[in-house]
Amino acid sequence: MDKTDRLAQLKQRYHTSLSAKAVELEGKWRAVTASKFAPAALTELTLYVHQLAGSTGMYGYDQPAQLARDLEAYLRTPAPEEDAWQDNISTCLRALVQALADSQQVT
């Protein structure tokens, strides 16, 4: 297997993992809200979103990468007691989940 074939295989594997990444993202958000925005849960979500921003960008999923960067920026300026902050996080997260789903539909 040459380098081009290996890269295509990696891209395909990543592509098929997008829905699982969306599910994991939603689960981490539920953990944050269930914990009443505990710092540990927020840190775990922020780290996961950071990883998504990098990996989606690396594999050429520009819209999810940008949405993940935007979400990460919100998460890194926490104000969990503020309803507007929580609404912004929720809105960004839903947009990212949708973008991941949309990206998986494109082959």
Buried (B, 14 or more C-beta within 10 A) or exposed (E): EEEEEEEEEEEEEBBEBBBEBBEEBBEBBEBBEEEEBEEEBBEBBBEBBBEBBBBBBEBEBEBBBBBBBBBBEBBEEBEBEEEEBBEBBEEBBEBBBBBBEEBBEEE
